[in-house]
Amino acid sequence: MKRFATLAVLLAASAAFVTPAGAALNPPTCINARLIDKSNVVDTHIIRFTMKDHKVYQTKLKGNCMSLKFFGYVFVTPTDEVCNGQSIRVLKTDQVCVLGPLELQERGQHI
């Protein structure tokens, strides 16, 4: 019983230690659309947003968006933000695709 209690205390302590660090690494839920300098459709699953401050965010779509690279897209949003879980609509085909989490790319990683 004493061993179990010690293990429980160690697990709780390690969880408390890991949570703040993990929280700092969480990607933003949204980015301001007005601060996007350009976007790049990499393939049927990935879009990169280069910001005016030169930061690059990448999102992996929550599904295959077949005609995205060929026709481009528009945001389906009532605000100035681009967010995780937001829909985009492919031009010409009207296919709706959903953005995944936004991940800040390290320098050189997005090239």
C-alpha positions in Angstrom: 0.0 0.0 0.0 2.9 2.3 0.8 4.4 1.7 -2.6 1.1 2.6 -4.3 0.8 5.8 -2.4 4.4 6.7 -3.3 3.8 5.9 -7.0 0.6 8.1 -6.9 2.5 11.0 -5.5 5.3 10.7 -8.1 2.8 10.5 -10.9 1.0 13.6 -9.7 4.2 15.5 -9.3 5.4 14.5 -12.8 2.0 15.5 -14.3 2.2 18.9 -12.6 5.8 19.3 -13.9 4.9 18.4 -17.5 1.7 20.4 -17.8 3.2 23.9 -17.8 5.8 23.0 -20.4 3.3 21.3 -22.5 1.0 24.3 -22.3 3.8 26.6 -23.6 4.1 24.3 -26.7 0.4 24.3 -27.6 -0.1 25.9 -31.0 -2.4 28.9 -31.2 -6.0 28.2 -31.8 -6.3 31.1 -34.2 -4.2 33.5 -36.2 -5.3 37.0 -37.4 -6.1 36.8 -41.1 -5.1 40.5 -41.5 -1.5 39.5 -40.5 -1.2 36.8 -43.1 1.2 37.9 -45.8 0.7 34.9 -48.1 -0.5 31.3 -48.0 0.8 28.3 -49.8 -1.2 25.1 -50.6 1.5 22.4 -50.3 -0.7 19.5 -51.2 -4.2 18.1 -50.7 -3.7 18.1 -46.9 -1.4 21.0 -46.0 -1.6 24.8 -46.1 1.1 27.1 -44.9 0.5 30.7 -43.8 3.4 33.1 -43.8 2.8 36.0 -41.5 3.8 39.6 -42.0 6.3 39.1 -39.2 7.8 36.2 -41.2 6.5 33.4 -38.8 5.1 30.4 -40.7 2.2 28.4 -39.4 1.1 25.2 -41.0 -2.2 23.3 -40.8 -3.0 19.8 -41.8 -6.5 19.5 -43.1 -8.9 17.1 -41.4 -9.4 15.2 -44.6 -8.4 15.1 -48.2 -9.2 18.3 -50.1 -8.6 17.1 -53.7 -9.0 20.2 -55.8 -7.5 22.7 -53.3 -4.1 23.1 -55.0 -5.7 23.7 -58.4 -8.5 26.1 -57.6 -7.6 27.9 -54.4 -10.0 28.6 -51.5 -11.9 31.2 -49.5 -12.3 31.3 -45.8 -15.7 30.6 -44.4 -15.6 32.9 -41.3 -17.5 35.8 -39.8 -14.3 37.2 -38.2 -10.8 38.2 -39.1 -9.4 35.0 -37.6 -8.2 31.8 -39.1 -8.8 29.0 -36.6 -8.4 25.3 -35.9 -11.6 23.6 -37.0 -12.6 26.4 -39.4 -14.0 25.6 -42.8 -12.6 26.7 -46.1 -14.4 26.4 -49.4 -12.6 25.4 -52.6 -13.3 27.7 -55.5 -15.1 26.2 -58.5 -15.9 22.9 -56.8 -17.4 24.3 -53.6 -15.7 21.4 -51.7 -15.6 22.3 -48.0 -12.5 21.4 -46.0 -11.7 21.8 -42.3 -8.5 23.2 -40.9 -6.5 21.2 -38.4 -4.3 22.7 -35.6 -2.0 25.5 -36.5 1.6 24.7 -35.9 4.4 27.2 -35.8 7.2 26.0 -38.1 10.8 26.3 -37.1 13.1 28.3 -39.4 14.1 26.3 -42.4 11.6 23.5 -41.7 9.0 24.9 -44.1 11.3 25.2 -47.1 
